């Protein structure tokens, strides 16, 4: 079993200041490789304010700050990368990769589709996020895999066969032991992490 790193995703934020103590507590308990910042719809000035509020705490600890579904804003504010959710409709993976250049990381939600994951890699993604709760991005939503399988089995297959790093969306802490055996590169804990980060301990 290889070492697993955490990839934390914030709730959809409307107020960066209010979430800062919760974020600090989570980072202190389980220092991740990256934090995915999810923002509610708001005027750009308000979004920038939230990003600038969170940035020092995250990037000040050499943790990558990823921004969800807002590539232009990620570039403008000095984030480390962009993650495209299943709901993103602002362009193809290839187009976003070209716009970002090589300096920013690009991650893609691919649901439970091997085909969508492979296409994401071919289009320039730096990692893929497997999630049982979401489908592939809309440009890939016509893709279906021949045989359904558990998310853990899919992730294990991917990590054995492919070099592109994988993130597994793990809703509950009780599932950690199962995913720790898959060889997955990163685990994205469910929202309950922020309420009880101490429960999310990867088995030794």
C-alpha positions, 0 to 999 in steps of 0.5 A, spaced: 500 500 500 502 506 497 502 513 501 495 516 500 495 524 500 488 528 501 485 533 497 480 537 500 474 541 497 471 546 501 463 547 501 461 552 496 463 559 499 459 565 499 464 568 505 471 566 506 472 570 512 467 565 516 470 559 513 477 561 515 477 558 522 474 551 519 479 551 514 485 552 519 482 547 523 482 542 517 489 543 515 492 543 522 489 536 523 490 533 516 495 537 511 493 536 504 497 536 497 491 541 495 485 545 497 479 545 492 476 552 492 468 552 491 465 559 490 458 561 489 456 565 484 457 572 485 460 579 482 468 578 480 470 583 486 467 578 491 470 572 488 477 575 488 476 577 495 474 570 498 480 567 494 485 572 497 482 571 504 484 563 503 490 564 499 495 566 505 493 560 509 493 555 503 499 557 499 503 559 505 503 552 507 506 550 500 499 547 499 496 547 492 490 552 491 485 549 486 479 553 483 473 550 481 470 551 474 473 558 473 480 558 469 480 565 467 479 567 475 484 562 477 490 565 472 488 572 474 488 571 482 495 566 482 491 560 484 495 553 482 490 550 478 483 549 476 478 543 477 473 542 472 467 539 475 461 535 471 457 541 471 462 546 467 460 548 460 465 553 459 469 549 454 473 543 452 478 540 456 483 541 450 481 548 450 482 550 457 489 546 457 491 551 452 488 557 455 492 555 462 498 553 459 503 549 462 504 553 469 497 551 472 494 544 474 488 542 470 484 536 474 477 533 471 471 530 474 470 524 470 465 520 474 465 513 473 467 512 466 474 509 464 473 512 457 472 519 460 478 519 464 482 516 458 479 522 454 481 527 459 488 525 459 489 525 452 486 532 452 491 535 457 489 533 464 494 533 470 489 528 474 482 525 474 477 525 479 473 519 480 466 520 483 460 515 484 456 521 485 457 525 479 457 523 471 463 525 466 463 532 464 457 534 459 462 533 453 463 526 455 456 524 458 454 520 452 460 515 454 458 509 458 462 503 460 461 496 458 460 493 465 458 497 472 463 496 477 464 499 484 468 506 485 474 502 489 475 497 483 475 502 478 480 506 481 484 500 483 484 498 475 486 505 473 492 506 478 494 499 476 494 500 468 495 508 467 500 513 469 495 519 470 494 521 477 487 519 480 483 522 486 477 518 489 471 522 491 470 518 498 464 520 501 464 517 508 470 516 513 468 509 514 470 507 506 477 510 507 480 503 509 477 500 502 480 506 498 487 505 502 488 498 498 487 501 491 493 505 490 490 511 489 494 517 489 489 522 492 483 522 497 477 527 496 474 526 503 466 528 503 463 534 506 463 531 513 471 532 513 470 539 516 465 537 521 470 532 524 477 532 521 479 527 526 475 521 523 479 521 517 485 517 518 488 513 513 489 506 516 497 505 517 
